[in-house]
Amino acid sequence: MVQFIFTVLTKAADVDSAEIASALRKFTPQTAVYQSTDGELLGLFALTESNQPVADLEAIQLAQKFQEKLDIRLYEALSEAKITSIPTAPGKHFLVFNGMTPDEGMEDEFRRWYAEEHIPMLTQVPGWRASMRFKLISALRDNGNATEYLALHEWESMDAFGTEAYKAATDTPWRTRVVVDGVHKKERFVFESKM
């Protein structure tokens, strides 16, 4: 079984999140709604599992109603990723959406850094709950923002970001070489679960 995730990003003022979530739940009940901590964005995430690649037909049908207002992407879970309930975990929590596209020739090192250093160091941070990584399959109406890789990190609270353990996990020589010097496209959003 392979795990896939639909991500839907949109400006909070542009759409009815309940209507989009309802449409996604027809496809998979594992759908969650988040709002960015600055209140500007909504993030909707729908997990599904399949033995075959998932067509993005449902996402396309969803997008037709809202025209250009939605950034819809389909990602496949990486084989080294721990299968988890992210991003549909219950209870109040925070979700860091961290998308990156490594430079040509840096992909293998990028993947190794995440698997061998970054995620293991994040697991040591108080308040860390889970992490999961994905690779982009398709992006609907891509305006050039879609990143090739997505990491979702679930946290109990934003207090974790001020800890020494978090600072250590996000400031290593390997991270600098890979992320600062070896990634040409980045996007990062911090979302809070909407109950």
N, C-alpha and C positions, 0 to 999 in steps of 0.2 A: 504494500500500500504506500502510495506517495502522497504527501501532504502539500496542498496548494493554498494560497491565500489571495483573495481579492482585496486590494486596498482602494478606497475611495476617499480622495481629499477634495475639499471644497471650502470656499469662504462660508463662515457660519451664517452670515446674513442672506446668502443666496438661495438656500434650499430648506426644505422641511426634512430634518434628519429622521424623524419617525417614518416618513413615507419611503425614504431610501432604505432604511433598515428593514422595513416590512418587505420590500421587494427583494432584498438580499436574503432574508430569512426563508423566502419561498424556495430558494436554491439550496441554502444550508442553514439549519437552525443556529449554528455556531457563528453568530454575528454580534459584534459589539460596537457601541458608539462611544467616541471620545471627543473631547473638546480640548483644543490647545490651551496651555496655561495662560496665554495672552488673550484668549477669547476670540481670536481671528479665524481659526480654522476648525473644521470638523473633520475627524478621521473615522471612517467606518471600515471595519475589518471583518471579513467572512472567511472562515477556515473550511476546507473540504478535503476529503481523501478520495483517492481513485487509483485503480490499477493502470489507468491509461491517462495520457495527457488530457487536461481539462480544456475544453473549448471555451472561449470567452463570450459565447453567444448571450448568456444571461446578462453579462456586464454591458454588452452592446445594446440590448433591449432596454436596460435601465438607463443608459446614457441618452437614448433618443428623446426621452421625455424632458430631460434637463438640459439638452443641447450642449453648449460649451462650458457649462458651469462645473462639470465634474472632471477630475483627474483620476481615471480608473486604470489600475494596473493589475496584472496577474503575475504572481511570483510562485516559484516552486521551492519547497523546502530543500535545503542542501542535505546531502546524505549524512554529513557529519553532525548535523543539527540534532539536538535532543528534541524529540517530539513532545510537545507540551500543550497546555491549553491556551497559551498566549495566542492571541490577545483577548480571549474570551473568558479570562479568569474572573471569578466572582469577587465582589467586595470592592471598596474604593482602593485605587492604586494609580500609579503613574506609568506611562508607557513612553519610552524614548524610541522614536522612529529615526533611524540613522541610515541614510542611503549614501552609497558611494560607488563611483566608477573608477577602478584603478587604471593607471596609464598602461599603454601597450608594453608588454614584457614584465609587468608587475603583478599580474593576476595570481600566479602561484604563491608568491611571497605574501601577498595580501591575504589570501585564504589561510596560509600557514600562520601568519601573525594572529589572525582572529582566533583560530582553533587552538594554537599552542600557547599564546601569551594573553591576549586581551580578555577573552571570555573567562579563562581560569582566574585571572586577577579580579575581574568583576565579581566572581562568585565569593570572594573574600570581603567584599564591601558590605557593611551592615545595612540591611534594608533591601539588598538584591533578592529578587524572587526567581527570575528565570530569564533566559535569553534564547533567541531562535534566529536562524539566518536563512535567507532566501536569495534566489537568483531570478532576475526578470525573465519572463516568457514573452509578455506583450504589454503594450501600453496603448490605450485608446485615446485618440486625439492628443498624442504626445507633443507637447510644446517644447521639447528638448530638456525638460526637467527630470524625466524618469531616469533613475540611476540603475545601474546593472545589478548591484547587490543591495539588499536590505537587511538590516539587523534590527530586531525588536527586543528591547530590554525592559523588563517589568520590575518596578520598584514599589516598595511600601509607601515611601514618601520622598519628597524632594530633598529632605535633610541629608540623604546619602551623598548628594553631589558636593557637599562641603566637607566630607570626611577626608582624612589623610589617605585612607585606602583607595578611595575613588580618585583622588589626585594622582596617586602613584600609578593606578591602572591607566590613566589617560595622559601620562607624561613619561614615556620611556624612550630610549634611543631607537628601539625597533619601531615603535609607533611613529616617531618623527620621520624615520626613513620611509615607511610605508604610506602613512596618511598625509603628512605635510609635503613630502617630496614626491610621492608616487601615486597620488589620486588627483584626477583633474575635474571631477564633478562630485559635489557633496551637498547633502541636504539633511537637516536635523530639526526635528520638531519634538516638543515635550507635550504629551497629551495626558489629560486626567480622565479617568473613567466616568461615564455618566450613568448613574444608577436609575 
